């Protein structure tokens, strides 16, 4: 039996601001924006090429806005992905890699090149370059 991760909830303070950030600046596709009832709104967004989406909204969770850290996306070209984020106004870190537990500026080897950014609430994201496949 396959177990596939479908949705990750990201707690935000302002749904419209977060929706604009993830769709217009990060480039996620808005799958739906649904007002379920009084006090419950669900906005689902999906990164291009991903089988897993995020949801933001109201009335879904009591998690504090900005409390999610370490959500990670993989990309085939870390430099191009960073350039796209910066071009869209996202405050993205330089490309970094790890030497032991220390972050060092510049690309690393296979699976060891990263870019970090946060949404307007402080939820932390990482981009990781995956090795090229033949």
Secondary structure as a PSIPRED ss2 file (coil, helix, strand):
# PSIPRED VFORMAT (PSIPRED V4.0)

   1 X C   1.000  0.000  0.000
   2 X C   1.000  0.000  0.000
   3 X C   1.000  0.000  0.000
   4 X C   1.000  0.000  0.000
   5 X C   1.000  0.000  0.000
   6 X C   1.000  0.000  0.000
   7 X E   0.000  0.000  1.000
   8 X E   0.000  0.000  1.000
   9 X E   0.000  0.000  1.000
  10 X C   1.000  0.000  0.000
  11 X C   1.000  0.000  0.000
  12 X C   1.000  0.000  0.000
  13 X C   1.000  0.000  0.000
  14 X C   1.000  0.000  0.000
  15 X H   0.000  1.000  0.000
  16 X H   0.000  1.000  0.000
  17 X H   0.000  1.000  0.000
  18 X H   0.000  1.000  0.000
  19 X H   0.000  1.000  0.000
  20 X H   0.000  1.000  0.000
  21 X H   0.000  1.000  0.000
  22 X H   0.000  1.000  0.000
  23 X H   0.000  1.000  0.000
  24 X H   0.000  1.000  0.000
  25 X H   0.000  1.000  0.000
  26 X C   1.000  0.000  0.000
  27 X C   1.000  0.000  0.000
  28 X C   1.000  0.000  0.000
  29 X E   0.000  0.000  1.000
  30 X E   0.000  0.000  1.000
  31 X E   0.000  0.000  1.000
  32 X E   0.000  0.000  1.000
  33 X E   0.000  0.000  1.000
  34 X E   0.000  0.000  1.000
  35 X E   0.000  0.000  1.000
  36 X E   0.000  0.000  1.000
  37 X E   0.000  0.000  1.000
  38 X C   1.000  0.000  0.000
  39 X C   1.000  0.000  0.000
  40 X E   0.000  0.000  1.000
  41 X E   0.000  0.000  1.000
  42 X E   0.000  0.000  1.000
  43 X E   0.000  0.000  1.000
  44 X E   0.000  0.000  1.000
  45 X E   0.000  0.000  1.000
  46 X E   0.000  0.000  1.000
  47 X C   1.000  0.000  0.000
  48 X C   1.000  0.000  0.000
  49 X C   1.000  0.000  0.000
  50 X C   1.000  0.000  0.000
  51 X C   1.000  0.000  0.000
  52 X C   1.000  0.000  0.000
  53 X E   0.000  0.000  1.000
  54 X E   0.000  0.000  1.000
  55 X E   0.000  0.000  1.000
  56 X E   0.000  0.000  1.000
  57 X E   0.000  0.000  1.000
  58 X E   0.000  0.000  1.000
  59 X C   1.000  0.000  0.000
  60 X C   1.000  0.000  0.000
  61 X C   1.000  0.000  0.000
  62 X C   1.000  0.000  0.000
  63 X C   1.000  0.000  0.000
  64 X C   1.000  0.000  0.000
  65 X C   1.000  0.000  0.000
  66 X C   1.000  0.000  0.000
  67 X C   1.000  0.000  0.000
  68 X C   1.000  0.000  0.000
  69 X C   1.000  0.000  0.000
  70 X C   1.000  0.000  0.000
  71 X E   0.000  0.000  1.000
  72 X E   0.000  0.000  1.000
  73 X E   0.000  0.000  1.000
  74 X E   0.000  0.000  1.000
  75 X E   0.000  0.000  1.000
  76 X C   1.000  0.000  0.000
  77 X C   1.000  0.000  0.000
  78 X H   0.000  1.000  0.000
  79 X H   0.000  1.000  0.000
  80 X H   0.000  1.000  0.000
  81 X H   0.000  1.000  0.000
  82 X H   0.000  1.000  0.000
  83 X H   0.000  1.000  0.000
  84 X H   0.000  1.000  0.000
  85 X H   0.000  1.000  0.000
  86 X H   0.000  1.000  0.000
  87 X H   0.000  1.000  0.000
  88 X C   1.000  0.000  0.000
  89 X C   1.000  0.000  0.000
  90 X C   1.000  0.000  0.000
  91 X C   1.000  0.000  0.000
  92 X C   1.000  0.000  0.000
  93 X C   1.000  0.000  0.000
  94 X C   1.000  0.000  0.000
  95 X C   1.000  0.000  0.000
  96 X E   0.000  0.000  1.000
  97 X E   0.000  0.000  1.000
  98 X E   0.000  0.000  1.000
  99 X E   0.000  0.000  1.000
 100 X C   1.000  0.000  0.000
 101 X C   1.000  0.000  0.000
 102 X E   0.000  0.000  1.000
 103 X E   0.000  0.000  1.000
 104 X E   0.000  0.000  1.000
 105 X E   0.000  0.000  1.000
 106 X C   1.000  0.000  0.000
 107 X C   1.000  0.000  0.000
 108 X C   1.000  0.000  0.000
 109 X C   1.000  0.000  0.000
 110 X C   1.000  0.000  0.000
 111 X C   1.000  0.000  0.000
 112 X C   1.000  0.000  0.000
 113 X C   1.000  0.000  0.000
 114 X E   0.000  0.000  1.000
 115 X E   0.000  0.000  1.000
 116 X E   0.000  0.000  1.000
 117 X E   0.000  0.000  1.000
 118 X E   0.000  0.000  1.000
 119 X C   1.000  0.000  0.000
 120 X C   1.000  0.000  0.000
 121 X C   1.000  0.000  0.000
 122 X C   1.000  0.000  0.000
 123 X C   1.000  0.000  0.000
 124 X E   0.000  0.000  1.000
 125 X E   0.000  0.000  1.000
 126 X E   0.000  0.000  1.000
 127 X E   0.000  0.000  1.000
 128 X E   0.000  0.000  1.000
 129 X E   0.000  0.000  1.000
 130 X C   1.000  0.000  0.000
 131 X C   1.000  0.000  0.000
 132 X C   1.000  0.000  0.000
 133 X C   1.000  0.000  0.000
 134 X C   1.000  0.000  0.000
